Amino acid sequence: MRALAPLLAGVLAVTAAGAAAQTVPVTVTPPPAAAPEPATSAPADAALRVLDPAWVSPRTAGAITALATPAQVLDPLLAASERTRPEAEARLASSQMVGGVAQSYDQPGAPTLRAWAVQFATPSAARRGAEAMRWALRVRSDTATQTVIELSDPAGARLIVTADSAGGLRTVALATLGQWTYGIESQATAGQQPDPSVASLVGRLALRQPDRPDPAGAQAKGVDDALRADLARAYAAADRKGSTKAIPPVPGTTQAATFQGRDWALARFPGVSSDPLLFSRTPPGGWTVVGDVGGQGCPRIPVEVRTVWGLADRCPLNTSPISRPDDPDALSGDDSPFRGLGTWVWELKRPGDVDNVVTQATTFGMRTVFVKSGDGVRYWPQFDRSIGTFKAAGLRVCAWQYIYGRRPVQEARTAARAVKAGADCFVVDAESEFEGRYQGRTYTAARRYMAELRRLVGRDYPVALTSFAYVDYHPRFPYSAFLGGPNGADVTMPQIYWGAFRQAVDRAVVRTAVSNSVYGVPIAPIAGTYEREVPRDLVRFRCLAAAYGWPGASYWSFQETRPSQWPSLGRPVQCADAVTSRQYPTLKLRKHGDQVVWLQMRLRAWGNPVPITGYFKAQTRSAVRAFQASRGLQPDGVAGPVTWALLLESPPARAAARR
């Protein structure tokens, strides 16, 4: 495999754009719209849609050819014999392609050079078409590595550098302007020097287009290292755990635009959440975190900006790794181990157990294996014996420990042994032993455990909590102690065992979603396979999880999963469910439990003094009313969905200082 460094250095010298490896593109399917009839011949302005031959002299320009079908667009990018070719064509066809043109530019002994332009029915469709082309490049069977560079000119363009298994380098620039997607490709075979001019050519091509977007409307802004650094600082300042470390966004996920004197940006940050964060600023001021995009339809983003970004009515904004674990754009090596699908392992006793897990996990789309590493203060050496084999097979390996809370500091030290052994993440399994009254022994034990664990593994190490699915059914469990504050877990993994609950899968998932939403951390649920759950329900579970935008899902347990269940656990599934916005419980007078504890904690974070008791009484109602009035809501004293959505936002520094 040839090194990419020389090519990237040359590209950066030409474009002065920051380089980063893209992992998850941002793509949203718009509502159906009537597309124009497909074009069968080159448009009258075809010569303006491709390169001016003078730009690439001494190359010889070939004839301009029409692109009338998805197959013609994809032929140079993905061979017809590739097993993914039918899906690539389907993706491009669903993007409402109208037609396009292409031209090649030849020079003996030099890398091949080609340009093309494809028109779509809408700007959103054009962006989806670009992602379909990007996907085709990514899934080629000869792809060894792929790097994506974000270009600032034209704004939103991507430079995709792919090394193939034969030692060749394919450099493709993709840019979307209005209803058109433009591509320029240079393909160097082994031994040829790659062409570093592709990035600059796409910028020149954008300038000559006859129908550039109207500058009076929303305009895309270029993404560079300075912008990413500014967003990282704003994100760190608003971090709920009080971290001051400025971690840049996940490469390739940042988009920016300006509209009516205000700048907007969208980016996803390292971790587990599939939801991108929205930022805004009024120049020359700094960026502030607006929050998530606001659920289905992305209401927090101005419509004009959504159009520039190619967004429509669906959120979250990326492919679900739950329903499509085979999609390379849904997962990447940089993502959290909680993303995607996983299987839980309790005991590895017999010879061949580890190899059996590897075989099943890799065959059926599992990305992470959760291996028991401890029970209370007792460490399980099976984790040390198995982790090397699992990682050698390309699996993420996470440790989990059942804890009792009687010796929380010692239990946390037992947990840290697995982290030191190389675990990619750690899961705290706390259940009935921790049920008790607020500020009693169990709350204290939970806080002591998490404080010691974070002291040993660090604030940035990925930690999750797994426990009861129904928060409202277990009001005396200290969810807030495990999930809140600077030592809190990053993820909650509720155990949605609908077979054991004797409930329908839909009812179990919806109740879990509502009752867990208040804690403001990503949800990566666990389904059961031990009650002979039928394949139909296992698929339904995955579709519901994807509709909620949950970043991961897993199954308890490997040992009890039957052969008939495995195909439903990890193979790609087609889900017709509409994307579901967040739902929150309603709390009012006489409610009690940990959800009320969390409500009181959030009220205090916003500067509303209220004692934390776990009981919703008159003082809590008054604090809710004060918060509602400060945010322009009807002050009814009831914590409903809109109140919760606002409470979970990051409070301004002055409010937090009054706690």
C-alpha positions in Angstrom: 0.0 0.0 0.0 1.4 3.4 -1.0 1.8 6.1 1.5 -0.7 9.0 1.2 1.5 11.6 2.9 3.2 13.0 -0.3 -0.1 13.4 -2.1 -1.8 15.1 0.9 1.1 17.5 1.4 0.8 18.5 -2.3 -3.0 18.9 -2.1 -2.7 21.1 1.0 -0.1 23.3 -0.6 -2.5 23.9 -3.5 -5.7 24.5 -1.4 -4.5 25.6 2.0 -7.3 23.5 3.3 -7.2 21.5 6.5 -7.1 17.7 6.0 -8.9 15.2 8.1 -10.1 11.6 7.7 -13.8 11.6 7.2 -15.8 8.9 8.9 -19.5 9.7 8.9 -21.0 11.9 6.2 -24.1 14.0 6.9 -26.9 12.9 4.7 -30.7 13.2 5.0 -33.4 12.0 2.8 -35.8 14.8 1.7 -39.5 14.2 1.2 -40.5 12.9 -2.2 -40.6 15.5 -4.9 -41.5 15.4 -8.6 -38.3 15.2 -10.5 -37.8 16.6 -14.1 -37.7 14.1 -16.9 -34.2 12.4 -17.2 -32.0 14.1 -19.7 -31.0 12.1 -22.7 -28.5 14.5 -24.3 -25.9 17.0 -23.1 -27.4 20.4 -22.0 -26.7 23.5 -24.1 -24.2 24.8 -21.5 -22.4 21.5 -21.2 -18.9 23.0 -21.9 -19.3 25.2 -18.8 -20.1 22.2 -16.6 -16.7 20.5 -17.2 -13.1 21.8 -17.2 -11.8 24.3 -19.7 -9.2 22.3 -21.7 -6.8 25.3 -21.4 -6.6 24.6 -17.6 -5.1 21.1 -18.2 -2.9 21.7 -21.2 -1.0 19.8 -22.7 -3.7 17.2 -22.1 -6.1 16.5 -25.0 -9.8 16.9 -24.3 -12.1 14.2 -25.5 -15.7 14.6 -26.6 -18.3 15.7 -24.1 -20.7 12.8 -23.5 -24.1 12.7 -21.9 -24.9 10.9 -18.7 -28.5 9.7 -18.8 -28.6 6.9 -16.2 -27.1 6.2 -12.8 -25.2 3.3 -14.4 -23.4 5.7 -16.7 -22.4 7.9 -13.8 -21.1 5.0 -11.7 -19.3 3.0 -14.4 -15.9 4.7 -13.9 -16.3 4.6 -10.1 -17.5 1.1 -9.4 -17.3 -1.9 -11.7 -20.5 -3.6 -12.8 -19.2 -6.9 -11.3 -18.9 -5.4 -7.8 -21.5 -7.0 -5.4 -22.4 -3.5 -4.1 -23.1 -2.1 -7.5 -26.9 -2.7 -7.5 -27.2 -0.8 -4.2 -25.0 2.0 -5.5 -27.2 2.4 -8.5 -30.3 2.4 -6.3 -28.9 5.1 -4.0 -28.1 7.3 -7.0 -31.5 6.6 -8.6 -33.3 7.5 -5.4 -31.5 10.8 -5.3 -33.7 12.0 -8.2 -31.0 12.3 -10.8 -31.9 14.3 -14.0 -28.9 13.8 -16.2 -25.4 15.1 -16.8 -22.2 15.3 -18.8 -18.6 14.0 -18.6 -15.3 14.7 -20.4 -11.9 13.0 -20.2 -8.5 14.7 -20.7 -5.7 12.5 -21.9 -1.9 12.7 -21.8 0.4 9.7 -22.5 2.2 8.4 -19.4 0.2 10.7 -17.0 -2.6 9.8 -14.6 -6.0 9.7 -16.3 -8.1 12.8 -15.7 -11.9 13.1 -16.0 -14.6 15.6 -15.0 -18.3 15.2 -14.8 -21.4 17.1 -13.7 -24.8 15.6 -12.8 -28.0 17.6 -12.3 -30.6 16.5 -9.7 -34.2 17.6 -9.0 -33.4 19.7 -5.9 -30.3 20.9 -4.0 -31.0 18.3 -1.3 -31.1 15.6 -3.9 -27.8 16.8 -5.4 -26.1 16.5 -2.0 -27.5 13.0 -1.6 -26.2 12.1 -5.1 -22.7 13.2 -4.1 -22.9 10.9 -1.1 -24.0 8.1 -3.3 -20.9 8.6 -5.4 -18.7 8.8 -2.3 -20.3 5.6 -1.0 -19.5 3.9 -4.4 -15.8 4.8 -4.0 -15.7 3.7 -0.4 -17.1 0.2 -1.0 -14.9 -0.8 -4.0 -13.4 -4.2 -3.3 -9.9 -3.0 -4.1 -10.0 -0.1 -1.6 -7.2 -0.4 0.9 -7.4 3.0 2.6 -9.4 6.2 2.1 -8.8 9.7 3.4 -11.1 12.7 3.0 -10.0 16.3 3.0 -12.5 19.1 3.7 -12.0 21.9 1.2 -12.8 25.5 1.9 -13.2 26.4 -1.8 -15.8 25.7 -2.9 -17.4 25.5 0.5 -18.5 22.0 1.5 -16.4 20.3 -1.2 -14.6 17.0 -0.3 -11.3 15.6 -1.7 -11.4 11.8 -1.5 -8.0 10.0 -1.7 -8.3 6.3 -2.1 -5.3 3.8 -2.2 -6.1 0.5 -3.9 -4.7 -2.9 -3.2 -2.5 -2.7 -6.4 -0.7 0.4 -5.3 -2.7 3.0 -7.3 -4.1 6.2 -6.0 -7.5 7.6 -7.0 -8.1 11.3 -6.2 -11.7 12.5 -6.5 -13.0 16.0 -5.7 -16.8 16.2 -5.2 -18.6 19.5 -4.9 -22.4 20.4 -4.8 -23.6 23.7 -6.1 -27.4 24.2 -6.2 -28.9 21.3 -8.1 -25.6 20.1 -9.6 -22.9 17.8 -8.3 -19.5 18.2 -9.9 -16.7 15.6 -9.8 -13.1 15.6 -10.9 -11.0 12.4 -10.8 -7.3 11.7 -11.3 -6.4 8.0 -11.3 -2.7 7.2 -10.9 -1.5 3.6 -11.4 1.3 2.1 -9.4 4.5 3.9 -10.2 2.8 7.1 -11.4 3.0 10.4 -9.5 -0.5 11.5 -8.4 -1.9 14.7 -9.8 -2.1 17.4 -7.0 -4.2 19.8 -9.1 -7.6 18.2 -8.6 -8.5 20.3 -5.6 -7.6 23.6 -7.3 -9.5 22.5 -10.5 -12.8 22.0 -8.6 -12.5 25.5 -7.2 -12.0 27.0 -10.7 -14.8 24.9 -12.1 -17.2 26.2 -9.4 -16.4 29.8 -10.4 -17.4 29.4 -14.0 -20.8 27.9 -13.3 -23.7 29.9 -14.9 -26.1 29.3 -12.1 -24.2 29.8 -8.9 -26.4 30.3 -5.8 -27.8 33.8 -5.2 -25.5 35.6 -2.8 -28.5 37.3 -1.2 -29.6 34.0 0.3 -28.0 31.6 2.7 -24.5 30.7 1.6 -22.2 27.8 2.5 -19.0 28.7 4.3 -15.7 26.9 4.0 -14.6 24.6 6.8 -11.0 24.9 7.9 -8.8 24.1 10.9 -9.6 27.5 12.4 -13.3 26.9 12.3 -13.0 23.4 13.8 -10.8 24.8 16.6 -13.4 27.5 17.4 -16.2 24.9 17.5 -14.0 22.7 19.8 -13.5 25.6 22.2 -17.2 26.4 22.3 -18.1 22.7 22.8 -15.6 22.4 25.7 -17.0 25.5 27.3 -20.5 24.1 27.2 -19.6 20.5 28.2 -21.9 19.2 30.9 -19.0 17.6 32.8 -17.1 20.9 33.0 -14.2 19.7 30.8 -11.9 22.4 29.5 -10.2 20.1 26.9 -11.0 21.4 23.4 -11.6 18.2 21.3 -12.1 18.9 17.6 -15.2 17.6 15.8 -15.3 14.2 14.1 -13.5 14.8 10.8 -15.7 15.3 7.8 -18.9 16.1 9.8 -18.6 19.9 10.0 -20.8 22.1 7.8 -21.1 25.9 8.0 -23.2 28.6 6.4 -24.1 32.2 6.8 -27.6 33.7 6.6 -28.8 37.3 7.3 -25.7 38.3 9.1 -25.5 35.2 11.3 -23.2 32.2 11.0 -24.3 28.7 11.6 -22.3 25.4 12.0 -23.1 21.8 12.4 -20.7 19.2 13.7 -20.5 15.9 15.5 -18.0 15.3 18.3 -16.1 12.2 19.3 -18.2 10.0 21.6 -21.3 7.9 21.1 -24.1 10.3 20.2 -25.4 10.1 16.6 -26.8 13.6 17.0 -24.8 16.5 15.7 -24.5 19.8 17.6 -25.7 23.1 16.2 -23.6 26.3 16.7 -24.3 29.9 15.9 -22.6 33.3 16.1 -23.1 36.9 15.1 -19.7 38.0 13.7 -17.3 39.1 15.1 -18.5 37.4 18.3 -17.6 33.8 19.2 -19.5 30.6 18.6 -22.1 29.3 21.0 -23.7 25.9 21.3 -27.4 26.1 20.3 -27.8 22.4 21.2 -29.1 19.5 19.1 -31.0 20.1 15.9 -34.3 19.8 17.7 -35.7 16.5 16.7 -37.6 15.5 13.5 -37.4 18.2 10.9 -34.4 20.0 12.5 -36.5 23.0 13.6 -33.6 24.8 15.2 -31.9 25.2 11.9 -33.3 28.0 9.6 -34.9 26.6 6.5 -32.6 28.5 4.2 -29.6 27.0 6.0 -31.0 23.5 5.9 -31.4 23.9 2.1 -27.7 24.9 1.8 -26.7 21.9 3.8 -28.9 19.6 1.9 -31.1 18.7 4.9 -34.8 18.2 4.8 -37.2 16.6 7.2 -35.2 13.7 8.7 -33.0 13.7 11.8 -30.6 12.4 13.0 -28.4 13.3 10.2 -26.4 10.2 9.5 -26.9 6.6 8.6 -27.8 4.3 11.5 -25.2 1.7 12.4 -27.9 -0.3 14.0 -30.0 -1.1 10.9 -27.0 -1.0 8.5 -23.9 -2.3 10.2 -22.3 -3.1 6.8 -22.5 0.5 5.7 -18.9 2.0 5.8 -20.4 5.5 6.2 -22.3 4.5 9.3 -19.2 3.5 11.3 -15.5 4.2 11.4 -12.5 3.2 13.4 -12.6 6.5 15.2 -16.1 6.1 16.6 -16.9 5.0 20.1 -17.1 1.3 20.9 -20.7 1.8 22.0 -21.7 2.6 18.4 -23.0 -0.2 16.3 -23.9 -3.7 17.3 -22.5 -5.8 20.1 -22.9 -9.1 22.0 -22.4 -9.8 25.7 -20.3 -12.7 27.1 -20.7 -13.9 30.6 -18.4 -16.9 30.9 -15.6 -18.3 28.7 -14.9 -21.7 30.3 -14.4 -24.3 27.5 -11.7 -24.6 24.9 -12.8 -22.9 21.7 -15.3 -20.5 23.4 -13.3 -17.5 22.4 -13.0 -18.7 18.8 -16.7 -19.4 18.7 -17.5 -15.8 19.7 -15.2 -14.5 17.1 -16.8 -16.6 14.4 -20.4 -15.6 15.2 -19.6 -11.9 15.9 -17.7 -11.3 12.7 -20.2 -13.3 10.6 -23.3 -11.5 11.9 -22.3 -7.9 12.0 -21.2 -7.5 15.6 -18.6 -4.7 16.2 -18.1 -4.9 19.9 -17.8 -7.8 22.4 -18.7 -7.1 26.0 -16.8 -9.5 28.2 -17.3 -9.9 32.0 -14.2 -8.8 33.9 -15.3 -8.7 37.4 -18.0 -9.4 40.0 -17.8 -7.1 43.0 -14.2 -6.9 44.2 -13.3 -10.2 42.4 -11.5 -9.8 39.1 -12.2 -12.3 36.3 -9.0 -13.3 34.5 -11.0 -14.5 31.5 -10.9 -10.9 30.2 -7.1 -10.9 30.1 -7.0 -14.3 28.3 -9.5 -13.4 25.6 -8.9 -9.7 24.7 -5.9 -10.3 22.4 -7.9 -12.8 20.3 -10.9 -10.6 20.0 -8.8 -7.6 19.0 -6.8 -9.6 16.5 -10.1 -10.4 14.8 -10.9 -6.7 14.4 -13.5 -6.5 17.2 -13.8 -3.8 19.9 -13.5 -5.3 23.4 -15.3 -3.8 26.4 -15.2 -5.0 29.9 -18.2 -5.2 32.3 -18.5 -5.7 36.0 -21.4 -6.4 38.3 -21.2 -4.3 41.4 -22.9 -4.5 44.8 -21.9 -1.2 46.4 -20.8 -2.7 49.7 -17.1 -1.8 49.0 -17.4 0.8 46.2 -13.8 2.0 46.2 -12.4 -1.6 46.0 -14.9 -2.4 43.3 -13.8 0.6 41.2 -10.2 -0.5 41.5 -11.2 -4.0 40.2 -12.8 -2.3 37.3 -9.7 -0.3 36.5 -7.7 -3.5 36.1 -9.6 -4.4 32.9 -9.1 -0.8 31.6 -5.4 -1.2 32.2 -5.5 -4.6 30.4 -6.6 -2.8 27.2 -10.4 -2.6 27.3 -11.9 -0.2 24.7 -14.6 0.8 27.1 -16.1 -0.1 30.4 -19.7 -0.9 31.5 -20.9 -0.7 35.1 -23.7 -3.2 35.8 -25.6 -2.0 38.8 -29.0 -3.4 39.7 -31.3 -4.2 42.7 -28.5 -3.9 45.3 -28.5 -0.1 44.6 -32.1 0.6 45.2 -32.6 2.9 48.2 -33.6 6.3 49.3 -32.0 9.5 48.0 -28.8 10.5 49.9 -28.8 7.1 51.6 -26.2 4.4 51.4 -26.8 3.4 47.8 -26.5 7.0 46.4 -23.3 7.5 48.4 -21.9 4.2 47.2 -22.7 5.0 43.5 -20.9 8.4 43.8 -17.9 6.9 45.6 -17.6 4.2 42.9 -17.8 6.6 40.0 -15.4 9.1 41.6 -12.7 6.4 42.2 -13.3 4.9 38.7 -12.8 8.3 37.0 -9.8 9.0 39.2 -8.2 5.8 37.9 -9.3 5.8 34.2 -9.7 9.5 33.5 -12.6 11.8 32.6 -12.4 11.1 28.9 -12.4 7.3 29.0 -15.7 5.8 27.7 -17.8 4.5 30.5 -21.4 3.3 30.4 -24.1 2.3 33.0 -26.4 -0.7 32.4 -29.4 -1.2 34.6 -33.2 -1.4 34.6 -34.9 -0.2 31.5 -37.8 1.5 33.1 -36.6 4.4 35.2 -40.2 5.2 36.4 -40.6 1.7 37.6 -37.4 1.9 39.7 -37.7 5.4 41.3 -35.3 4.4 44.1 -32.4 3.5 41.9 -29.6 6.2 41.8 -29.4 6.8 38.0 -28.5 10.4 38.7 -25.6 9.4 40.9 -24.1 7.2 38.1 -24.9 9.6 35.2 -24.6 13.0 36.7 -21.7 15.4 37.4 -18.1 15.3 36.2 -17.7 11.7 37.1 -20.8 10.5 35.4 -21.0 7.7 32.8 -21.1 8.8 29.2 -23.8 6.4 28.1 -26.8 4.5 29.5 -27.5 1.0 28.3 -31.0 0.0 29.6 -31.8 -3.7 29.6 -34.9 -3.9 27.4 -35.8 -7.5 28.0 -39.3 -7.5 26.5 -39.5 -11.2 26.6 -38.9 -11.3 30.3 -41.3 -8.3 30.8 -44.0 -10.2 28.9 -44.6 -7.0 26.9 -44.6 -6.2 23.2 -41.3 -4.9 21.9 -42.8 -1.6 20.8 -44.2 -0.9 24.2 -41.0 -1.8 25.9 -38.8 0.4 23.7 -41.1 3.4 23.9 -41.4 3.3 27.7 -37.6 3.0 27.9 -37.0 5.9 25.5 -39.3 8.2 27.5 -38.2 7.4 31.0 -34.4 7.5 30.2 -34.4 10.6 28.0 -34.2 13.1 31.0 -30.6 12.2 31.8 -29.3 13.8 28.6 -26.8 11.1 27.7 -26.9 8.8 24.6 -28.9 5.6 24.9 -27.4 2.3 23.6 -30.0 -0.4 24.6 -29.5 -4.0 25.3 -32.1 -6.6 24.0 -32.5 -10.1 25.4 -32.1 -13.3 23.4 -32.5 -15.6 26.4 -36.4 -15.8 26.4 -36.5 -17.2 22.9 -37.3 -13.8 21.4 -38.5 -14.4 17.8 -36.5 -13.0 14.8 -39.4 -10.7 13.8 -39.2 -8.9 17.2 -35.4 -8.7 17.2 -35.6 -6.9 13.8 -38.3 -4.7 15.1 -36.1 -3.7 18.1 -33.3 -2.6 15.7 -35.7 -0.5 13.6 -37.1 1.2 16.6 -33.7 1.9 18.0 -32.6 3.4 14.7 -35.7 5.5 14.5 -34.9 7.0 17.9 -31.3 7.8 16.7 -29.7 5.6 19.3 -26.1 5.0 18.3 -25.7 1.4 19.3 -27.5 -1.7 20.4 -26.4 -5.1 21.9 -27.7 -8.4 23.0 -27.7 -10.4 26.2 -26.3 -12.9 25.9 -24.0 -14.7 23.5 -24.3 -18.1 25.3 -28.1 -18.0 25.1 -28.5 -16.8 21.5 -30.0 -19.5 19.3 -28.9 -20.2 15.7 -32.3 -19.0 14.4 -31.8 -15.6 16.1 -28.3 -14.7 14.8 -29.3 -13.6 11.3 -31.8 -11.1 12.8 -29.2 -9.6 15.1 -26.7 -8.1 12.8 -27.4 -8.4 9.1 -28.6 -5.3 7.3 -32.4 -4.7 7.6 -34.7 -2.3 5.8 -36.7 -0.1 8.2 -39.7 1.9 7.2 -40.2 3.7 10.6 -40.2 7.5 10.5 -37.5 9.1 12.6 -38.8 9.7 16.1 -38.0 12.9 18.0 -37.1 12.8 21.7 -39.9 12.2 24.1 -39.9 13.2 27.8 -41.9 12.2 30.8 -44.2 14.7 32.6 -43.5 15.4 36.3 -45.7 17.3 38.6 -46.9 17.6 42.2 -46.7 14.4 44.3 -44.2 12.6 41.9 -41.1 11.2 43.5 -38.0 9.3 42.6 -34.7 9.7 40.8 -36.3 11.5 37.9 -37.4 14.2 40.3 -33.8 14.2 41.8 -32.5 14.9 38.3 -35.2 17.6 37.7 -34.1 19.4 40.8 -30.4 19.1 39.8 -31.2 20.7 36.4 -33.2 23.5 38.0 -30.3 24.3 40.3 -27.9 24.2 37.3 -30.0 26.9 35.7 -29.7 29.0 38.9 -33.1 28.2 40.4 -32.6 27.4 44.1 -34.5 24.3 45.1 -33.5 21.6 47.6 -32.7 18.2 46.1 -35.0 15.8 47.9 -36.5 13.5 45.2 -40.0 14.7 46.0 -42.0 17.1 43.8 -43.5 19.5 46.3 -44.4 23.2 46.3 -40.8 24.4 46.2 -40.0 22.4 43.2 -43.2 23.6 41.4 -42.2 27.2 42.1 -38.7 26.6 40.7 -40.2 25.0 37.6 -42.5 28.0 37.2 -39.6 30.4 37.5 -37.6 28.5 34.9 -40.5 28.3 32.5 -41.1 32.1 32.8 -37.4 32.8 32.2 -37.6 30.8 28.9 -40.9 32.3 27.6 -43.1 29.3 28.5 -46.4 29.3 30.2 -45.4 28.9 33.9 -47.7 26.0 34.9 -45.2 24.3 37.2 -45.4 21.0 35.3 -42.2 19.6 33.8 -43.4 18.5 30.5 -41.6 17.7 27.2 -40.8 21.3 26.2 -39.6 22.2 29.7 -37.4 19.1 29.7 -35.9 19.9 26.3 -34.9 23.4 27.6 -33.7 22.2 31.0 -31.3 19.8 29.3 -29.6 22.5 27.3 -26.3 23.9 28.7 -27.1 26.9 31.0 -25.2 30.2 30.6 -22.2 30.6 32.8 -23.9 33.2 35.0 -26.8 30.8 35.8 -24.4 27.9 36.6 -22.4 30.2 38.9 -25.5 30.9 41.1 -26.0 27.2 42.0 
